[in-house]
Amino acid sequence: MKSFTFVRASLPAPRNMVDTLETRFTKFLTAYRKRHAAQRSPFEALALDKDFDGEVTCPDWDEPPPNSRLTEAHLAMITKRARRVVAHINARTDCAHLVDDQIKRLLPASQGMRLVPLRDAQAPDEIAGALHDEFPWLAPATDAVWQALRLSVGRGTEGVRIPPLLLVGPPGIGKTTWARKLGSLIGVPTGIIEATSEPSSFALVGTQKGWGSAASGKPLDLILRTMVANPVFVVDEIEKAGRTMSQSSGAYDMTSGLLSLLERESSQSWQCPYFQLPFDMSWISWILTANDASRLPAPLRSRVTIIDLPALTIAQVIDFTMKEGARRNLSAPSLDAAMIALQRAATCQTAPSLRTALRALERAEAMEARPMLH
């Protein structure tokens, strides 16, 4: 993994940094003086350990030599040096508004964030092959990812990044499951926001101080928690996101909050409302899903590659169920029970659904785990 600058600002020193530096400097100087004293000749070492009557005493090896002990002058010098270092750090920062908890969260990221690259030149083919094997009906989306990964290898980029995609298709065809599998195959963390339950932009970009629940957004939280700056992040059913109005009549909708994050140039110095600092969010691979793209605003549609996906056929659902059942090591009777459940569901709904298949598999797993009664 390669490292790059993620926090686009110099952080202030933590409030306890003076104490930390004093402890570190004290240990260093004590060890240095002890090593220096050990290099003296035996005669000098004995002469230093004479008692008040002029008699030579046996030195106490558990105690440091007398001239390795730090005096008040040494301790004062250490304190002065520690305060000078902290003052120098704080003089270079414009982050005086941060509180201790915020500084603590950002300090590891300020040392450099990791970027996950592709394993090798064959990785695009392997990833696309695995996706197509599990989700053959999502071939247009898989092909777009394959082309992006091959381009990444050809350019020799330091980390994997897929341009923003908008997957448009009927509900229940596995768009979100496909996106999660993509992140797993690349080897990066995957996050998700359900637009139906998070209608405003707060879960996406965060909220600034002054709101009742000030917090950073979920994409930034994921990066700070995993220390990986190029995760896959999914916004599910984006067209169903609503709008939140503040008491001052300000509107906060998710689609508007996404615009600056989807644009590569603006996301390189994206301003977080919570930390009030710029971050490089340009390495996130955004996967948006929708059932109807016509309900989305034009500025959002212009920033993504729209991929239309077909509905599932019953044969594709059965094929997925058989493969997933084998992966879960289900027995033949359990798989038969899942197939019966699928056939019953097919008579009650107009279009096959991957959700139905997964529920049938979960019930089959639960049945198989049930203890046998005698």
C-alpha positions in Angstrom: 0.0 0.0 0.0 1.2 3.5 -0.9 0.8 6.6 1.3 -0.2 10.1 0.4 -1.3 13.3 2.1 -5.0 13.0 3.1 -5.5 15.9 5.5 -4.8 19.1 3.7 -3.8 21.1 6.8 -1.3 21.1 9.6 -2.8 19.9 12.8 -2.2 21.6 16.2 -0.3 19.7 18.9 -2.4 17.8 21.4 -2.9 19.5 24.7 -0.8 16.8 26.5 2.1 16.9 24.0 4.3 19.0 26.4 4.0 16.2 29.0 4.6 13.6 26.4 7.7 15.3 25.1 9.1 16.0 28.6 8.8 12.2 29.3 10.5 11.3 26.1 13.3 13.9 26.5 13.9 12.8 30.1 14.3 9.2 29.2 16.6 10.0 26.3 18.9 12.3 28.3 19.0 9.9 31.3 20.0 7.0 29.0 22.5 9.2 27.2 24.2 10.3 30.5 24.1 6.7 31.8 25.9 5.4 28.7 28.4 8.3 28.9 29.1 7.4 32.6 29.6 3.7 31.7 32.4 4.7 29.3 34.5 6.1 32.1 37.6 4.2 33.4 37.2 2.0 36.5 39.3 4.5 38.5 37.0 7.4 37.5 33.9 5.4 38.3 35.2 4.4 41.8 36.3 8.0 42.4 32.7 9.2 41.7 31.3 6.8 44.3 33.5 7.8 47.3 31.5 8.5 50.5 31.9 11.6 52.6 34.8 10.0 54.6 36.8 9.6 51.4 36.3 5.8 51.5 35.6 4.0 48.3 32.2 2.2 48.5 30.8 -0.6 46.3 28.6 1.0 43.7 24.9 0.1 43.7 24.4 -1.3 40.2 20.6 -0.9 40.5 21.0 2.9 40.6 22.3 5.0 37.7 25.7 6.5 38.3 25.6 9.8 40.1 26.5 11.9 37.1 23.7 10.3 35.0 21.0 11.7 37.3 19.3 14.8 35.9 19.6 18.1 37.9 17.0 20.8 38.2 18.8 22.7 35.4 18.4 19.6 33.1 14.7 19.3 33.9 14.1 23.1 33.3 16.0 22.8 29.9 13.7 19.8 29.0 10.5 21.7 29.8 11.7 24.7 27.8 12.6 22.5 24.8 9.2 20.7 24.9 7.3 23.9 25.0 9.3 25.4 22.2 8.5 22.4 20.0 4.8 22.6 20.7 4.8 26.4 20.0 6.6 25.8 16.7 3.9 23.2 15.7 1.0 25.4 16.7 2.5 28.4 14.9 2.2 26.6 11.6 -1.4 25.5 11.9 -4.7 27.2 11.2 -6.7 24.5 13.1 -7.0 26.2 16.5 -10.8 25.6 16.4 -10.4 21.8 16.8 -11.1 20.2 20.1 -9.0 17.4 21.6 -11.3 14.5 20.4 -11.1 15.8 16.8 -7.3 16.2 16.9 -7.0 12.6 18.3 -9.0 11.3 15.4 -7.0 13.1 12.8 -3.5 12.6 14.1 -3.0 9.1 12.5 -4.4 10.3 9.2 -2.1 13.4 9.2 0.9 11.0 9.1 -0.2 9.7 5.7 -3.2 7.6 4.5 -2.9 4.3 2.6 -3.9 3.7 -1.0 -4.7 0.1 -2.1 -3.3 -0.7 -5.6 -4.3 -3.6 -7.8 -2.4 -6.8 -7.0 -0.9 -7.2 -10.5 -1.7 -6.8 -14.2 -4.0 -9.8 -14.2 -6.2 -8.4 -11.4 -8.7 -6.6 -13.7 -9.4 -9.8 -15.5 -9.7 -11.9 -12.3 -12.0 -9.3 -10.6 -14.3 -9.0 -13.7 -14.4 -12.8 -14.1 -15.4 -13.3 -10.5 -18.1 -10.6 -10.8 -19.5 -12.0 -14.0 -19.5 -15.6 -12.7 -21.7 -14.5 -9.8 -23.7 -11.8 -11.4 -23.9 -12.5 -15.1 -27.0 -10.4 -15.6 -25.0 -7.3 -14.4 -22.6 -7.7 -17.3 -22.8 -4.0 -18.4 -21.7 -2.8 -14.9 -19.0 -5.5 -14.7 -17.7 -4.4 -18.1 -17.4 -0.8 -17.0 -15.4 -1.8 -14.0 -13.2 -4.0 -16.0 -12.3 -1.2 -18.4 -11.6 1.2 -15.5 -9.4 -1.3 -13.8 -7.4 -2.0 -17.0 -7.0 1.7 -17.5 -5.7 2.0 -13.9 -3.1 -0.7 -14.6 -2.0 0.9 -17.8 -1.5 4.3 -16.2 0.3 2.8 -13.2 -1.8 4.7 -10.7 -0.8 4.4 -7.1 -4.3 3.3 -6.0 -7.4 1.8 -7.4 -10.1 4.2 -8.3 -13.2 3.6 -10.4 -15.0 6.7 -11.9 -18.5 7.3 -10.4 -21.1 4.8 -11.7 -24.9 5.0 -11.5 -26.5 1.6 -11.8 -30.1 1.9 -13.0 -32.4 -1.1 -13.0 -35.4 -2.8 -11.3 -35.3 -3.4 -7.6 -34.0 -6.7 -6.3 -31.5 -7.5 -9.1 -28.5 -7.3 -6.8 -27.0 -3.9 -7.6 -25.9 -3.3 -4.0 -24.7 -6.8 -3.5 -22.6 -6.5 -6.6 -21.0 -3.3 -5.3 -20.1 -4.9 -2.0 -18.6 -7.9 -3.9 -16.6 -5.4 -6.0 -15.0 -3.8 -2.9 -14.2 -7.3 -1.5 -12.5 -8.4 -4.7 -10.4 -5.3 -4.9 -9.4 -5.6 -1.3 -10.7 -2.2 0.0 -13.3 -1.3 2.6 -16.9 -0.8 1.5 -19.4 1.6 3.0 -23.1 2.2 2.2 -25.7 4.8 2.7 -29.4 3.9 2.3 -30.9 7.1 0.8 -34.4 6.0 1.9 -33.4 6.1 5.6 -30.8 9.0 5.2 -32.8 11.5 3.2 -30.5 14.5 3.9 -26.9 15.1 3.1 -25.8 14.9 6.8 -24.9 11.2 6.7 -22.9 11.9 3.6 -21.0 15.0 4.4 -21.5 15.5 8.1 -22.8 18.4 10.2 -21.0 21.3 11.6 -20.9 22.5 15.2 -24.0 24.2 16.2 -26.3 21.4 15.2 -27.7 19.1 17.9 -25.8 16.1 16.5 -22.6 17.4 15.0 -20.6 14.6 13.4 -18.5 13.8 10.4 -20.0 12.0 7.4 -19.9 8.2 6.8 -17.4 8.2 3.9 -14.9 10.2 6.0 -15.6 8.0 9.0 -14.9 4.9 7.0 -11.6 6.3 5.8 -10.4 7.5 9.2 -11.4 4.1 10.8 -9.7 1.9 8.2 -6.8 4.3 7.2 -7.6 3.4 3.5 -8.3 6.4 1.3 -9.7 4.6 -1.7 -12.8 2.6 -0.4 -15.8 1.7 -2.5 -18.8 3.7 -1.2 -22.4 2.9 -2.2 -25.3 5.2 -2.1 -28.4 3.0 -2.5 -31.6 4.2 -4.2 -30.3 7.7 -4.6 -33.4 8.9 -6.4 -35.5 8.3 -3.2 -33.4 10.7 -1.1 -35.4 13.6 0.3 -34.5 17.0 1.6 -34.1 18.4 5.1 -34.9 22.0 5.9 -33.2 23.9 8.8 -34.9 26.5 11.0 -33.3 29.2 8.8 -34.9 27.7 5.7 -31.6 26.1 4.5 -32.1 23.0 2.3 -29.8 20.0 2.7 -30.4 17.3 0.1 -28.1 14.3 -0.6 -27.8 14.8 -4.3 -26.4 18.3 -3.9 -24.0 17.1 -1.2 -22.7 14.5 -3.6 -21.8 16.9 -6.4 -18.4 18.1 -5.0 -17.5 14.6 -4.0 -18.1 13.1 -7.4 -16.0 15.8 -9.2 -12.3 14.7 -9.1 -10.9 18.3 -9.0 -13.2 19.6 -6.2 -12.9 16.4 -4.1 -9.2 16.7 -3.9 -9.7 19.5 -1.4 -13.1 18.7 -0.1 -14.2 20.9 2.9 -15.6 18.9 5.8 -18.4 20.8 7.6 -17.6 19.0 10.9 -13.8 19.3 11.0 -13.8 22.5 8.9 -10.7 21.3 7.2 -10.0 20.1 3.6 -9.5 16.4 2.8 -8.5 14.6 -0.3 -11.6 12.4 -1.0 -10.8 12.0 -4.7 -9.8 8.3 -4.4 -13.2 7.0 -3.4 -14.9 4.7 -5.9 -18.6 5.9 -5.9 -21.3 3.4 -6.9 -24.8 4.9 -6.9 -27.9 2.8 -7.5 -31.4 3.8 -8.7 -34.6 2.4 -10.0 -35.3 5.4 -12.2 -32.6 7.9 -13.3 -35.0 10.4 -14.7 -35.9 11.5 -11.2 -32.3 12.6 -10.5 -31.1 16.2 -11.2 -29.1 16.9 -14.3 -26.0 18.1 -12.5 -25.7 14.7 -10.7 -26.3 12.7 -13.9 -23.6 14.7 -15.7 -21.0 13.6 -13.1 -21.6 9.8 -13.4 -21.5 7.0 -16.0 -25.1 5.8 -16.2 -25.4 2.0 -16.8 -28.9 0.6 -17.6 -29.4 -2.9 -16.3 -32.0 -5.5 -17.3 -34.5 -7.3 -15.1 -33.7 -10.7 -13.8 -35.1 -13.9 -15.3 -36.3 -16.8 -13.2 -33.5 -18.9 -14.8 -30.9 -16.4 -13.6 -32.4 -16.4 -10.0 -32.3 -20.2 -9.9 -28.7 -20.3 -11.2 -27.7 -17.7 -8.5 -29.5 -19.7 -5.8 -27.7 -22.9 -6.8 -24.3 -21.3 -6.8 -24.8 -19.4 -3.5 -26.2 -22.5 -1.9 -23.2 -24.5 -2.9 -20.9 -21.7 -1.5 -22.8 -21.9 1.8 -22.4 -25.7 1.8 -26.1 -26.4 1.9 -27.3 -30.0 1.6 -29.4 -31.2 -1.2 -32.6 -31.2 0.9 -32.0 -27.7 2.0 -31.4 -26.5 -1.6 -34.6 -28.3 -2.7 -36.5 -26.4 0.1 -35.0 -23.1 -1.2 -36.1 -23.9 -4.8 -39.7 -24.7 -3.6 -39.8 -21.3 -1.8 -38.6 -19.6 -5.0 -41.3 -21.3 -7.1 -44.0 -20.2 -4.7 -42.7 -16.7 -4.7 -42.6 -16.6 -8.5 -46.3 -17.3 -8.6 -47.0 -14.3 -6.4 -44.9 -11.6 -8.0 -44.4 -10.3 -11.5 -40.6 -10.2 -11.6 -38.0 -12.5 -10.0 -35.9 -10.9 -7.2 -32.5 -11.6 -5.8 -33.8 -10.6 -2.4 -36.3 -13.5 -2.6 -33.5 -15.9 -3.4 -31.4 -14.7 -0.5 -34.3 -15.0 2.0 -35.0 -18.5 0.7 -31.3 -19.4 1.3 -31.3 -17.9 4.8 -34.4 -20.0 5.7 -32.7 -23.1 4.3 -29.6 -22.4 6.4 -31.8 -21.9 9.5 -33.6 -25.2 8.8 -30.3 -27.0 8.3 -28.9 -25.6 11.6 -32.0 -26.7 13.5 -31.2 -29.7 15.8 -32.6 -33.1 14.8 -35.4 -34.3 17.0 -35.6 -38.0 17.8 
